Amino acid sequence: MSVQRRRVASGSPYEGPIGFSRAVRVGDRIEVAGTAPVWPDGSCPCDPEVQADRCFAIALDALAQAGGTAADVVRTRMYLTDPDDWEAVGRAHGRHFSDVRPVATMVVVAGLLDPRWKVEVEVSAVVG
C-alpha cells in the first residue's frame, strides 16, 4: 500500500529553483519547511518578535492547507541569528502554542539566507 504524499506551495520564489515545498503531508504527519519572515511586498521589519509572528503565520497557513491546525503541532524549531532575541521569539511562539506546548528548540546560527532575517522556523505536526 502506497502512502499518499500531498505538497503545499506558498509562492516563495525559492521553492522552484531549490526544489522544495512549503509543507508536505504524508499520512498523518505534516512537515513545514524552514519558514522565513517574508512579506508579500518583499519587506522585512527588523523587530525579531514581528518576524517570528510572520514566520509562524506562514507556517500555520501551510499547515492548514495540508489539513492541520496549531493543535496538531508536536515540534517547533527556531533558528536565531542573535541569542539576545530569544525572549522576543519566545513570546511569539507562546502566542501561537501556549496551549499546545509542543517540544521546541531554539538554535543560534551564523546567518540566514537574507541578512535582514533574524529568525526562521520549522514546524512538525501529527494530525488525527
C-alpha positions as CSV (number, residue, x, y, z in Angstrom):
1,M,0.0,0.0,0.0
2,S,1.4,3.4,-1.0
3,V,1.1,6.3,1.4
4,Q,-0.3,9.5,-0.3
5,R,2.1,12.5,-0.4
6,R,0.5,15.9,-0.5
7,R,2.6,19.0,-1.2
8,V,1.7,22.6,-0.3
9,A,3.3,25.6,-2.0
10,S,3.4,29.1,-0.6
11,G,4.6,31.0,-3.6
12,S,8.1,31.5,-2.3
13,P,10.5,32.4,-5.1
14,Y,12.9,29.8,-3.7
15,E,10.6,26.8,-4.0
16,G,11.1,26.2,-7.7
17,P,14.9,26.8,-8.0
18,I,15.7,24.9,-4.8
19,G,13.1,22.2,-5.4
20,F,11.2,22.2,-2.1
21,S,7.6,22.5,-0.8
22,R,6.5,24.8,2.0
23,A,4.9,21.8,3.6
24,V,4.5,18.1,2.9
25,R,1.9,15.7,4.3
26,V,2.5,12.0,4.3
27,G,-0.2,10.0,6.1
28,D,-0.9,11.8,9.5
29,R,2.4,13.7,9.5
30,I,2.9,17.2,8.2
31,E,6.3,18.8,8.0
32,V,6.6,22.5,7.3
33,A,9.9,23.7,5.8
34,G,12.1,26.4,7.2
35,T,9.9,29.5,7.0
36,A,11.4,33.0,7.0
37,P,9.8,36.4,7.7
38,V,8.9,37.3,4.2
39,W,6.1,39.7,3.5
40,P,4.3,39.7,0.1
41,D,5.9,43.0,-0.9
42,G,9.4,41.7,0.0
43,S,9.7,43.9,3.1
44,C,11.0,42.7,6.4
45,P,10.7,44.7,9.6
46,C,13.7,44.4,11.8
47,D,11.8,43.5,15.1
48,P,12.5,39.8,15.8
49,E,9.2,39.3,17.5
50,V,7.3,40.7,14.5
51,Q,9.5,38.5,12.3
52,A,8.7,35.4,14.4
53,D,5.0,36.1,14.3
54,R,5.2,36.3,10.5
55,C,7.1,33.0,10.3
56,F,4.6,31.3,12.4
57,A,1.7,32.8,10.4
58,I,3.1,31.5,7.1
59,A,3.9,28.1,8.7
60,L,0.5,27.7,10.2
61,D,-1.2,28.7,6.9
62,A,0.8,26.0,5.1
63,L,-0.2,23.5,7.9
64,A,-3.9,24.4,7.4
65,Q,-3.6,23.9,3.7
66,A,-2.3,20.4,4.4
67,G,-5.2,19.7,6.8
68,G,-3.6,20.5,10.1
69,T,-4.0,23.1,12.9
70,A,-1.8,24.6,15.6
71,A,-3.2,22.0,18.0
72,D,-1.6,19.2,15.8
73,V,1.9,20.7,16.2
74,V,4.3,18.4,18.1
75,R,7.7,20.1,17.4
76,T,8.9,23.6,16.5
77,R,12.5,24.7,15.6
78,M,13.5,28.3,15.8
79,Y,16.8,29.4,14.2
80,L,18.0,32.8,15.6
81,T,20.9,34.9,14.3
82,D,21.2,36.7,17.7
83,P,20.9,34.9,21.0
84,D,19.6,38.1,22.6
85,D,16.4,37.7,20.5
86,W,15.3,34.5,22.3
87,E,12.8,36.2,24.6
88,A,11.1,38.1,21.7
89,V,10.9,35.0,19.6
90,G,9.7,33.0,22.6
91,R,6.9,35.5,23.2
92,A,5.7,35.0,19.6
93,H,6.0,31.2,20.0
94,G,3.9,31.4,23.2
95,R,1.1,33.3,21.4
96,H,0.7,30.6,18.9
97,F,1.5,27.5,21.0
98,S,0.9,28.2,24.7
99,D,-2.0,25.7,24.9
100,V,-0.4,23.1,22.6
101,R,3.1,23.2,24.2
102,P,5.0,21.3,21.5
103,V,8.6,20.3,22.0
104,A,10.6,23.3,20.9
105,T,14.2,24.0,20.0
106,M,16.0,27.3,19.6
107,V,19.3,27.3,17.8
108,V,21.7,30.2,17.2
109,V,23.1,30.2,13.7
110,A,25.7,32.3,12.0
111,G,23.3,33.7,9.5
112,L,20.2,33.0,7.3
113,L,19.7,33.3,3.6
114,D,18.7,37.0,3.7
115,P,20.7,39.2,6.2
116,R,17.6,41.0,7.2
117,W,16.1,37.8,8.7
118,K,16.7,37.3,12.4
119,V,14.6,34.2,12.7
120,E,13.4,31.2,10.7
121,V,11.1,28.4,11.9
122,E,10.2,24.9,11.2
123,V,7.0,23.1,12.3
124,S,6.2,19.4,12.6
125,A,2.6,18.1,13.2
126,V,0.7,14.9,13.6
127,V,-2.9,15.1,12.5
128,G,-5.7,13.0,13.9
